[in-house]
C-alpha cells in the first residue's frame, strides 16, 4: 500500500518546480574590520555607570522581596509550616 503511494508521489515531487532563486548582487562589498564600530570614551566610566544602575536595581529588588515576605507573613498569606507549637508537658 505504501509503495503504491510512493510510486505515484515520487514523479510529482520530481516534477515540482524549484522555488529558490539565485542571483548575483551587483554592489556587494565584503565586510572588513574597518566596518566595525570604533569604541569611544572611557570604558571605566561606562562600566561604573552600569554597575551603579545594577546595584540600585539589586537593592530595590531586595527591599521589595523582604517587604513582600513581611507583609505576607503578617497578613497570614504565607505560612512557613513551622509545625505545632512546643509545649512543656510534665
Secondary structure, 3 states (H helix, E strand, C coil): CHHHHHHHHHHHHHHCCCCCCCCCCCCCCCCCHHHCCCCCCCHHHHHHHHHHHHHHHHHHHHHHHHHHHHHHHHHCCCCCCCCCCCCCCC
